[in-house]
Amino acid sequence: MTDWYVARTHAASEAKAVENLIRQGYEVYLPSCRRWRKHARRREIVQRPLFPSYLFVTFDIGYARWRSIFSTVGVASLICNASLPTRVPKGVVEAIRDAEKAGYFDYTNVVARLKAGDPVRVARGPFADLVGRLQSAVSGDRVRVLLEILGRQAPIELALSEVEAV
């Protein structure tokens, strides 16, 4: 019976590890998310691993030659308990896959998933880590958030990339 296990990869080697594990005949799942990236005064949407340096691999521990995973290019190790790989609980990988298909890991448009009154957290900037309520969308890439500052509600206009759903 096949189960899912977690493999840790070398830094930024997830794609290389996936390619080499598939070549060996393993089923591999690398959940990803869409994010904004700023570089050289440009903003672009990029696909990034949801869990950097980690991926899921499935095999039957009783029959598969799973120790070959340790010597796979791109893979640093399997998450183990003592000398055996630790199984991911049933349903976890399927739930992550369903959430990814539903767009929960698309961080490029927070406002599309939120409505006025929903709690949001400021991720960057001078108000970082403060939690407030989404008031409205101002434009395509700006939102207005009500934050409690010095004991009163203050409407703050922020860039969309600075806000995360709570």
N, CA, C and O of each residue as an XYZ file, in Angstrom:
664
protein
N       0.845     -1.184      0.000
C       0.000      0.000      0.000
C       0.888      1.243      0.000
O       1.770      1.389      0.846
N       0.643      2.126     -0.951
C       1.499      3.306     -1.051
C       1.015      4.407     -0.107
O      -0.184      4.610      0.085
N       1.976      5.098      0.466
C       1.724      6.233      1.346
C       2.584      7.394      0.880
O       3.541      7.211      0.128
N       2.234      8.593      1.336
C       3.010      9.784      1.015
C       4.051     10.018      2.098
O       3.796      9.801      3.283
N       5.223     10.464      1.674
C       6.328     10.797      2.574
C       6.889     12.149      2.147
O       6.633     12.611      1.035
N       7.650     12.777      3.028
C       8.208     14.099      2.738
C       9.706     13.973      2.507
O      10.430     13.379      3.307
N      10.154     14.544      1.397
C      11.583     14.594      1.095
C      12.047     16.038      1.219
O      11.372     16.957      0.757
N      13.192     16.228      1.841
C      13.801     17.561      1.930
C      14.800     17.681      0.799
O      15.593     16.771      0.560
N      14.758     18.808      0.102
C      15.655     19.006     -1.039
C      16.765     19.979     -0.667
O      16.694     20.671      0.348
N      17.772     20.015     -1.494
C      18.799     21.034     -1.339
C      18.176     22.385     -1.695
O      17.138     22.430     -2.356
N      18.785     23.464     -1.275
C      18.240     24.800     -1.512
C      17.993     25.040     -2.998
O      18.876     24.838     -3.832
N      16.779     25.473     -3.307
C      16.361     25.817     -4.675
C      16.551     24.667     -5.667
O      16.752     24.912     -6.857
N      16.490     23.423     -5.199
C      16.667     22.259     -6.078
C      15.412     21.409     -6.185
O      15.489     20.226     -6.520
N      14.258     22.001     -5.905
C      13.020     21.237     -5.938
C      12.751     20.662     -7.331
O      12.416     19.484     -7.457
N      12.892     21.471     -8.362
C      12.601     21.005     -9.722
C      13.553     19.891    -10.143
O      13.147     18.926    -10.790
N      14.813     20.033     -9.773
C      15.803     18.998    -10.094
C      15.460     17.692     -9.378
O      15.563     16.616     -9.966
N      15.054     17.784     -8.112
C      14.691     16.588     -7.344
C      13.453     15.924     -7.938
O      13.408     14.700     -8.060
N      12.443     16.721     -8.311
C      11.226     16.168     -8.923
C      11.581     15.412    -10.194
O      11.144     14.277    -10.387
N      12.366     16.032    -11.053
C      12.751     15.404    -12.320
C      13.462     14.072    -12.092
O      13.152     13.085    -12.760
N      14.400     14.035    -11.169
C      15.161     12.808    -10.930
C      14.346     11.732    -10.224
O      14.547     10.546    -10.484
N      13.434     12.116     -9.338
C      12.577     11.123     -8.684
C      11.594     10.513     -9.680
O      11.343      9.309     -9.641
N      11.038     11.328    -10.567
C      10.132     10.813    -11.593
C      10.879      9.862    -12.521
O      10.342      8.830    -12.922
N      12.111     10.210    -12.857
C      12.933      9.350    -13.708
C      13.141      7.982    -13.060
O      13.277      6.982    -13.764
N      13.169      7.926    -11.725
C      13.330      6.657    -11.011
C      12.006      5.906    -10.844
O      11.992      4.779    -10.347
N      10.896      6.522    -11.254
C       9.612      5.843    -11.199
C       8.738      6.210    -10.011
O       7.713      5.562     -9.796
N       9.093      7.209     -9.241
C       8.288      7.629     -8.099
C       7.234      8.632     -8.526
O       7.440      9.396     -9.468
N       6.104      8.630     -7.832
C       5.110      9.679     -8.016
C       5.466     10.796     -7.051
O       5.661     10.552     -5.860
N       5.550     12.016     -7.555
C       6.015     13.149     -6.770
C       4.996     14.275     -6.854
O       4.370     14.480     -7.894
N       4.834     15.001     -5.759
C       3.957     16.167     -5.750
C       4.690     17.332     -5.100
O       5.115     17.249     -3.948
N       4.830     18.413     -5.852
C       5.462     19.640     -5.368
C       4.412     20.740     -5.401
O       4.203     21.355     -6.447
N       3.734     21.005     -4.263
C       2.722     22.062     -4.261
C       3.369     23.420     -4.510
O       4.474     23.690     -4.039
N       2.666     24.269     -5.256
C       3.241     25.573     -5.569
C       2.216     26.675     -5.343
O       1.018     26.424     -5.217
N       2.717     27.888     -5.298
C       1.872     29.059     -5.130
C       2.311     30.132     -6.120
O       3.443     30.122     -6.604
N       1.406     31.050     -6.410
C       1.718     32.181     -7.292
C       1.931     33.405     -6.413
O       1.132     33.690     -5.521
N       3.014     34.122     -6.675
C       3.354     35.311     -5.894
C       3.822     36.423     -6.817
O       4.193     36.198     -7.969
N       3.790     37.622     -6.270
C       4.391     38.748     -6.965
C       5.871     38.768     -6.634
O       6.264     38.441     -5.514
N       6.695     39.149     -7.601
C       8.131     39.313     -7.370
C       8.530     40.672     -7.915
O       8.196     41.039     -9.042
N       9.248     41.401     -7.090
C       9.772     42.687     -7.529
C      11.239     42.509     -7.851
O      12.005     41.967     -7.055
N      11.624     42.977     -9.043
C      13.019     42.884     -9.440
C      13.291     43.986    -10.452
O      12.574     44.131    -11.442
N      14.312     44.741    -10.193
C      14.729     45.804    -11.104
C      13.563     46.719    -11.463
O      13.339     47.023    -12.635
N      12.828     47.153    -10.451
C      11.697     48.076    -10.602
C      10.549     47.511    -11.432
O       9.721     48.262    -11.948
N      10.504     46.206    -11.556
C       9.420     45.538    -12.277
C       8.728     44.577    -11.333
O       9.347     44.015    -10.429
N       7.452     44.398    -11.551
C       6.699     43.392    -10.803
C       6.240     42.325    -11.773
O       5.742     42.626    -12.858
N       6.412     41.074    -11.375
C       5.954     39.973    -12.212
C       5.427     38.854    -11.330
O       5.791     38.736    -10.160
N       4.576     38.047    -11.906
C       4.009     36.908    -11.194
C       4.911     35.709    -11.427
O       5.267     35.400    -12.565
N       5.285     35.025    -10.326
C       6.130     33.843    -10.424
C       5.473     32.679     -9.687
O       4.693     32.876     -8.755
N       5.795     31.486    -10.113
C       5.343     30.259     -9.465
C       6.459     29.799     -8.540
O       7.588     29.596     -8.989
N       6.163     29.633     -7.261
C       7.150     29.230     -6.258
C       6.648     28.003     -5.496
O       5.440     27.782     -5.410
N       7.563     27.205     -4.945
C       7.120     26.075     -4.106
C       6.380     26.591     -2.873
O       6.791     27.575     -2.259
N       5.298     25.926     -2.524
C       4.528     26.303     -1.344
C       5.342     26.053     -0.076
O       5.298     26.852      0.860
N       6.078     24.958     -0.046
C       6.956     24.630      1.069
C       8.381     24.557      0.522
O       8.816     23.491      0.087
N       9.116     25.672      0.537
C      10.466     25.652     -0.042
C      11.333     24.560      0.584
O      11.347     24.380      1.802
N      12.045     23.846     -0.261
C      12.956     22.752      0.110
C      12.255     21.476      0.563
O      12.894     20.596      1.139
N      10.945     21.362      0.312
C      10.224     20.137      0.672
C       9.297     19.731     -0.465
O       8.743     20.584     -1.158
N       9.132     18.424     -0.653
C       8.192     17.888     -1.621
C       7.658     16.567     -1.105
O       8.216     15.983     -0.175
N       6.581     16.096     -1.707
C       5.961     14.835     -1.305
C       6.290     13.766     -2.340
O       6.293     14.022     -3.544
N       6.567     12.563     -1.844
C       6.846     11.426     -2.717
C       6.079     10.226     -2.162
O       6.007     10.034     -0.948
N       5.506      9.419     -3.065
C       4.715      8.272     -2.624
C       5.389      6.974     -3.054
O       5.925      6.862     -4.156
N       5.344      6.004     -2.154
C       5.866      4.667     -2.445
C       5.362      3.700     -1.390
O       4.859      4.110     -0.344
N       5.503      2.410     -1.674
C       5.151      1.355     -0.726
C       6.420      0.994      0.033
O       7.359      0.436     -0.535
N       6.440      1.312      1.296
C       7.661      1.144      2.094
C       8.082     -0.325      2.197
O       9.258     -0.619      2.414
N       7.135     -1.236      2.043
C       7.457     -2.659      2.142
C       8.097     -3.238      0.892
O       8.836     -4.219      0.970
N       7.818     -2.631     -0.273
C       8.292     -3.203     -1.526
C       9.233     -2.302     -2.321
O      10.065     -2.795     -3.082
N       9.112     -1.030     -2.157
C       9.923     -0.103     -2.968
C      11.360     -0.060     -2.457
O      11.627     -0.311     -1.282
N      12.258      0.257     -3.347
C      13.667      0.439     -2.980
C      13.858      1.920     -2.650
O      14.557      2.651     -3.351
N      13.211      2.337     -1.557
C      13.132      3.749     -1.201
C      14.455      4.349     -0.735
O      14.587      5.573     -0.707
N      15.423      3.540     -0.373
C      16.714      4.096      0.078
C      17.460      4.795     -1.061
O      18.367      5.590     -0.816
N      17.075      4.498     -2.303
C      17.702      5.186     -3.433
C      17.351      6.675     -3.451
O      18.045      7.471     -4.084
N      16.290      7.043     -2.768
C      15.900      8.454     -2.701
C      17.000      9.284     -2.042
O      17.211     10.439     -2.411
N      17.700      8.702     -1.072
C      18.767      9.428     -0.368
C      19.904      9.850     -1.300
O      20.571     10.852     -1.044
N      20.127      9.099     -2.371
C      21.224      9.433     -3.281
C      20.738     10.105     -4.567
O      21.496     10.241     -5.527
N      19.472     10.524     -4.579
C      18.916     11.199     -5.754
C      19.437     12.631     -5.819
O      19.462     13.339     -4.812
N      19.846     13.044     -6.999
C      20.344     14.404     -7.192
C      19.228     15.395     -6.874
O      18.127     15.291     -7.415
N      19.510     16.343     -6.007
C      18.536     17.355     -5.592
C      17.898     17.061     -4.252
O      17.402     17.976     -3.594
N      17.898     15.800     -3.830
C      17.285     15.415     -2.560
C      18.347     15.392     -1.472
O      19.409     14.794     -1.645
N      18.058     16.045     -0.348
C      18.984     16.037      0.786
C      18.685     14.854      1.708
O      19.605     14.185      2.178
N      17.394     14.592      1.969
C      17.030     13.486      2.852
C      15.531     13.249      2.811
O      14.779     14.032      2.231
N      15.110     12.163      3.432
C      13.704     11.911      3.700
C      13.475     12.254      5.172
O      14.366     12.068      6.001
N      12.302     12.746      5.490
C      11.969     13.006      6.886
C      11.702     11.649      7.530
O      10.769     10.939      7.155
N      12.540     11.302      8.509
C      12.472      9.973      9.114
C      12.262     10.047     10.617
O      12.569     11.046     11.267
N      11.728      8.952     11.145
C      11.628      8.731     12.577
C      12.449      7.484     12.842
O      12.078      6.386     12.425
N      13.559      7.652     13.533
C      14.548      6.595     13.697
C      15.135      6.306     12.318
O      15.752      7.195     11.730
N      14.968      5.103     11.785
C      15.555      4.802     10.479
C      14.514      4.642      9.372
O      14.868      4.377      8.222
N      13.233      4.801      9.712
C      12.171      4.655      8.716
C      11.550      6.004      8.370
O      11.393      6.857      9.243
N      11.194      6.202      7.098
C      10.526      7.451      6.707
C       9.201      7.628      7.457
O       8.486      6.660      7.714
N       8.892      8.866      7.798
C       7.652      9.188      8.500
C       6.536      9.406      7.483
O       6.649     10.244      6.588
N       5.465      8.646      7.634
C       4.331      8.714      6.721
C       3.528      9.988      6.971
O       3.316     10.379      8.119
N       3.085     10.629      5.897
C       2.195     11.787      6.002
C       0.796     11.242      6.296
O       0.364     10.290      5.647
N       0.079     11.827      7.263
C      -1.267     11.323      7.580
C      -2.185     11.309      6.357
O      -2.085     12.165      5.479
N      -3.072     10.331      6.320
C      -4.016     10.176      5.203
C      -4.820     11.458      5.005
O      -5.284     12.071      5.966
N      -4.974     11.845      3.762
C      -5.810     12.986      3.426
C      -5.100     14.331      3.374
O      -5.653     15.286      2.828
N      -3.901     14.436      3.920
C      -3.208     15.726      3.958
C      -2.793     16.159      2.554
O      -3.062     17.291      2.152
N      -2.152     15.285      1.817
C      -1.697     15.634      0.467
C      -2.900     15.911     -0.435
O      -2.864     16.837     -1.245
N      -3.953     15.126     -0.303
C      -5.153     15.341     -1.110
C      -5.779     16.692     -0.780
O      -6.243     17.388     -1.683
N      -5.801     17.076      0.493
C      -6.352     18.376      0.891
C      -5.517     19.524      0.323
O      -6.065     20.538     -0.109
N      -4.206     19.366      0.324
C      -3.331     20.401     -0.248
C      -3.569     20.503     -1.750
O      -3.642     21.604     -2.295
N      -3.689     19.365     -2.416
C      -3.968     19.375     -3.868
C      -5.292     20.070     -4.176
O      -5.374     20.879     -5.100
N      -6.329     19.751     -3.399
C      -7.636     20.371     -3.612
C      -7.570     21.879     -3.393
O      -8.152     22.647     -4.159
N      -6.863     22.302     -2.349
C      -6.731     23.733     -2.068
C      -5.958     24.433     -3.174
O      -6.286     25.561     -3.544
N      -4.935     23.775     -3.704
C      -4.154     24.366     -4.795
C      -5.019     24.520     -6.048
O      -4.965     25.553     -6.716
N      -5.816     23.497     -6.368
C      -6.700     23.579     -7.528
C      -7.758     24.661     -7.360
O      -8.159     25.296     -8.336
N      -8.212     24.874     -6.123
C      -9.242     25.884     -5.852
C      -8.670     27.301     -5.838
O      -9.424     28.269     -5.753
N      -7.348     27.430     -5.920
C      -6.745     28.759     -5.991
C      -6.405     29.382     -4.656
O      -6.156     30.586     -4.593
N      -6.386     28.603     -3.582
C      -6.079     29.153     -2.264
C      -4.630     29.626     -2.140
O      -4.312     30.426     -1.260
N      -3.764     29.142     -3.007
C      -2.348     29.516     -2.916
C      -1.962     30.512     -4.004
O      -0.792     30.624     -4.369
N      -2.945     31.226     -4.515
C      -2.687     32.294     -5.483
C      -2.655     33.603     -4.703
O      -3.700     34.185     -4.411
N      -1.456     34.061     -4.369
C      -1.293     35.253     -3.541
C      -1.164     36.527     -4.375
O      -0.746     37.564     -3.859
N      -1.518     36.457     -5.653
C      -1.388     37.634     -6.503
C      -2.597     38.548     -6.406
O      -2.486     39.736     -6.709
N      -3.739     38.035     -5.995
C      -4.928     38.859     -5.888
C      -5.683     38.517     -4.614
O      -6.641     37.745     -4.636
N      -5.249     39.089     -3.523
C      -5.857     38.829     -2.222
C      -7.296     39.314     -2.196
O      -8.157     38.658     -1.609
N      -7.570     40.448     -2.819
C      -8.891     41.053     -2.753
C      -9.950     40.177     -3.414
O     -11.107     40.194     -2.992
N      -9.584     39.419     -4.430
C     -10.544     38.562     -5.115
C     -11.113     37.508     -4.171
O     -12.252     37.076     -4.353
N     -10.356     37.090     -3.178
C     -10.823     36.069     -2.244
C     -11.430     36.656     -0.987
O     -12.034     35.928     -0.200
N     -11.284     37.962     -0.779
C     -11.766     38.598      0.435
C     -12.927     39.531      0.126
O     -13.093     40.001     -0.999
N     -13.714     39.780      1.144
C     -14.780     40.765      1.001
C     -14.639     41.782      2.134
O     -13.928     41.538      3.109
N     -15.305     42.897      2.004
C     -15.229     43.954      3.004
C     -15.582     43.389      4.384
O     -16.572     42.676      4.545
N     -14.760     43.721      5.358
C     -14.982     43.248      6.725
C     -14.133     42.053      7.109
O     -14.030     41.732      8.293
N     -13.525     41.389      6.149
C     -12.684     40.231      6.448
C     -11.390     40.673      7.127
O     -10.851     41.732      6.804
N     -10.884     39.863      8.073
C      -9.616     40.223      8.725
C      -8.425     39.995      7.786
O      -8.367     38.995      7.070
N      -7.494     40.924      7.803
C      -6.266     40.830      7.013
C      -5.083     41.220      7.889
O      -5.231     41.940      8.877
N      -3.906     40.730      7.504
C      -2.678     41.053      8.219
C      -1.774     41.820      7.274
O      -1.652     41.483      6.096
N      -1.140     42.862      7.809
C      -0.185     43.628      7.023
C       1.133     42.856      7.055
O       1.683     42.613      8.129
N       1.638     42.473      5.889
C       2.822     41.618      5.803
C       4.128     42.410      5.780
O       5.144     41.947      6.298
N       4.106     43.597      5.182
C       5.333     44.381      5.036
C       5.048     45.850      5.295
O       3.899     46.292      5.327
N       6.119     46.580      5.476
C       5.985     48.020      5.636
C       5.944     48.444      7.095
O       6.181     47.627      7.985
N       5.646     49.711      7.351
C       5.690     50.224      8.722
C       4.607     49.645      9.629
O       4.733     49.705     10.852
N       3.542     49.084      9.048
C       2.468     48.505      9.850
C       2.540     46.981      9.883
O       1.541     46.322     10.173
N       3.697     46.422      9.594
C       3.866     44.970      9.508
C       3.357     44.277     10.761
O       3.564     44.752     11.878
N       2.686     43.143     10.558
C       2.141     42.257     11.583
C       0.908     42.792     12.298
O       0.399     42.126     13.200
N       0.408     43.970     11.928
C      -0.853     44.452     12.496
C      -2.010     43.781     11.757
O      -1.948     43.566     10.546
N      -3.050     43.459     12.493
C      -4.234     42.839     11.913
C      -5.359     43.863     11.907
O      -5.606     44.539     12.905
N      -6.033     43.967     10.774
C      -7.144     44.903     10.646
C      -8.253     44.292      9.823
O      -8.263     43.086      9.576
N      -9.185     45.121      9.398
C     -10.314     44.668      8.586
C     -10.251     45.337      7.218
O     -10.016     46.540      7.106
N     -10.465     44.535      6.189
C     -10.485     45.068      4.833
C     -11.709     45.959      4.685
O     -12.832     45.527      4.941
N     -11.489     47.216      4.268
C     -12.599     48.141      4.086
C     -13.066     48.130      2.631
O     -14.255     47.970      2.356
N     -12.119     48.301      1.696
C     -12.495     48.319      0.287
C     -11.259     48.232     -0.593
O     -10.130     48.404     -0.134
N     -11.504     47.960     -1.871
C     -10.438     48.011     -2.868
C     -10.439     49.425     -3.437
O     -11.480     49.931     -3.856
N      -9.271     50.060     -3.449
C      -9.164     51.428     -3.945
C      -8.946     51.417     -5.448
O      -9.592     52.163     -6.184
N      -8.026     50.563     -5.902
C      -7.750     50.421     -7.330
C      -7.292     48.989     -7.557
O      -7.443     48.141     -6.678
N      -6.736     48.715     -8.724
C      -6.309     47.357     -9.049
C      -5.247     46.803     -8.130
O      -5.211     45.596     -7.891
N      -4.376     47.655     -7.606
C      -3.299     47.141     -6.754
C      -3.215     47.860     -5.407
O      -2.175     47.808     -4.751
N      -4.297     48.533     -4.979
C      -4.328     49.219     -3.683
C      -5.619     48.861     -2.956
O      -6.670     48.705     -3.576
N      -5.527     48.731     -1.622
C      -6.690     48.444     -0.777
C      -6.698     49.390      0.417
O      -5.670     49.952      0.795
N      -7.888     49.553      1.003
C      -8.017     50.354      2.212
C      -8.324     49.385      3.349
O      -9.255     48.584      3.263
N      -7.525     49.469      4.420
C      -7.650     48.585      5.574
C      -7.873     49.436      6.815
O      -7.222     50.465      6.996
N      -8.808     48.997      7.681
C      -9.028     49.680      8.958
C      -8.120     49.035      9.998
O      -8.282     47.860     10.327
N      -7.168     49.802     10.514
C      -6.254     49.327     11.547
C      -6.520     50.088     12.837
O      -6.846     51.275     12.818
N      -6.378     49.391     13.954
C      -6.513     50.077     15.234
C      -5.133     50.592     15.635
O      -4.221     49.826     15.944
N      -5.018     51.911     15.618
C      -3.754     52.567     15.949
C      -4.026     53.587     17.039
O      -4.885     54.453     16.880
N      -3.309     53.491     18.130
C      -3.454     54.391     19.270
C      -4.892     54.447     19.775
O      -5.396     55.514     20.125
N      -5.546     53.288     19.807
C      -6.875     53.179     20.388
C      -8.026     53.607     19.501
O      -9.159     53.672     19.976
N      -7.785     53.900     18.238
C      -8.888     54.259     17.351
C      -8.695     53.626     15.979
O      -7.577     53.285     15.592
N      -9.792     53.475     15.252
C      -9.756     52.895     13.921
C      -9.253     53.932     12.927
O      -9.780     55.042     12.855
N      -8.230     53.564     12.161
C      -7.676     54.469     11.155
C      -7.680     53.762      9.801
O      -7.140     52.662      9.681
N      -8.288     54.387      8.767
C      -8.238     53.781      7.433
C      -6.863     54.027      6.802
O      -6.431     55.172      6.672
N      -6.191     52.962      6.417
C      -4.850     53.037      5.841
C      -4.915     52.466      4.426
O      -5.478     51.392      4.216
N      -4.356     53.161      3.480
C      -4.295     52.684      2.109
C      -2.966     51.969      1.908
O      -1.905     52.541      2.157
N      -3.024     50.722      1.459
C      -1.821     49.895      1.304
C      -1.775     49.276     -0.084
O      -2.796     49.133     -0.756
N      -0.567     48.912     -0.497
C      -0.409     48.164     -1.735
C      -0.942     46.754     -1.512
O      -0.826     46.209     -0.415
N      -1.511     46.180     -2.526
C      -2.082     44.840     -2.451
C      -1.049     43.813     -2.007
O      -1.381     42.867     -1.293
N       0.205     43.992     -2.426
C       1.263     43.035     -2.064
C       1.631     43.089     -0.589
O       2.330     42.200     -0.103
N       1.179     44.106      0.137
C       1.487     44.237      1.564
C       0.459     43.585      2.460
O       0.639     43.554      3.678
N      -0.637     43.054      1.881
C      -1.753     42.522      2.664
C      -1.875     41.022      2.452
O      -1.746     40.528      1.332
N      -2.129     40.288      3.564
C      -2.339     38.843      3.503
C      -3.632     38.503      4.223
O      -4.011     39.180      5.179
N      -4.302     37.468      3.772
C      -5.497     36.987      4.462
C      -5.091     36.342      5.779
O      -4.030     35.726      5.871
N      -5.929     36.481      6.791
C      -5.632     35.873      8.097
C      -6.272     34.508      8.160
O      -6.151     33.816      9.171
